[in-house]
């Protein structure tokens, strides 16, 4: 069962003529599923100074906050506490209207 991710962003300035965004990507799952995850490894675009980032805090939904000017597809490896792994791809969309900043807790009905 694929782990769902989401992201939000805001314009933080300009780089030349391009908008420069602060953005955050995170696991968009209920607490019981977050509790099964040990860590999430993000593989960013190679232009980032540190393109490989690992997050292990379930309290913040394994969130990765950074900044940049372009959209791209992240590679993601989710490692579960039972040792299983799931490899995913997530298309980062820099749309300031997509989510409020800062992240509000996702509602699950």
C-alpha positions in Angstrom: 0.0 0.0 0.0 1.6 3.2 -1.2 2.4 5.9 1.3 0.8 9.2 0.4 2.8 12.5 0.3 1.8 16.1 -0.1 3.5 19.4 -0.2 2.9 23.1 0.2 4.9 26.2 -0.8 5.1 30.0 -0.7 6.9 32.6 -2.8 9.9 33.7 -0.8 11.4 36.1 -3.3 13.0 36.2 -6.7 16.0 34.6 -8.4 16.5 36.8 -11.4 13.1 36.8 -13.1 12.0 33.5 -11.4 10.0 33.2 -8.3 11.9 31.5 -5.5 9.8 29.3 -3.2 10.1 27.9 0.3 8.5 24.5 0.3 7.8 21.5 2.4 7.0 17.9 1.5 5.6 15.5 4.0 3.8 12.1 4.6 0.1 12.7 4.4 -1.2 9.8 6.4 -3.1 9.3 9.7 -1.1 8.8 13.0 -1.5 5.0 13.0 0.3 4.8 9.6 2.9 7.4 10.6 3.7 5.2 13.6 4.7 2.3 11.3 7.4 4.4 9.5 11.0 4.4 10.8 12.4 7.0 8.3 11.9 8.7 5.0 14.8 9.4 2.6 14.3 12.1 0.0 16.3 12.3 -3.2 16.2 15.9 -4.4 17.2 17.4 -7.8 21.0 17.1 -8.2 21.3 20.9 -8.2 20.6 21.0 -4.4 23.7 21.3 -2.2 22.5 18.2 -0.2 20.3 16.2 -2.6 20.0 13.3 -0.2 18.0 14.1 3.0 16.7 11.7 5.6 13.9 12.4 8.1 12.9 10.3 11.1 10.5 12.5 13.1 6.9 11.1 12.8 5.6 14.0 14.9 6.2 16.4 12.0 5.1 13.8 9.4 8.8 13.3 8.3 8.6 16.8 6.8 11.4 18.1 4.6 11.5 21.9 4.4 13.8 23.6 1.9 13.7 26.2 -0.9 14.2 26.5 -4.7 12.8 27.9 -7.9 11.8 24.9 -10.0 9.5 21.9 -9.9 10.8 18.4 -10.2 10.1 14.8 -9.2 11.5 13.7 -5.9 12.6 10.1 -5.3 11.5 8.8 -1.9 12.3 5.7 0.0 10.1 5.0 3.0 11.6 2.5 5.5 9.1 0.9 7.9 9.9 -0.3 11.4 9.5 -3.9 10.3 12.4 -3.4 7.8 10.3 -3.2 4.6 10.9 -0.4 2.2 8.8 1.4 -0.4 10.3 3.4 -3.2 8.1 6.2 -4.6 8.3 9.2 -6.9 6.6 12.4 -5.9 6.1 15.4 -8.4 6.8 18.6 -6.5 4.3 21.3 -7.5 5.1 24.8 -6.4 1.6 26.3 -6.1 1.3 28.8 -3.2 -2.5 28.3 -3.2 -2.3 24.6 -2.7 -1.9 24.5 1.1 -1.8 27.0 3.8 1.5 27.9 5.4 2.4 26.7 7.9 1.0 23.2 7.5 -2.3 22.6 9.2 -3.0 19.1 10.4 -4.6 17.0 7.7 -8.2 16.1 8.4 -9.1 12.4 8.0 -12.8 11.5 7.7 
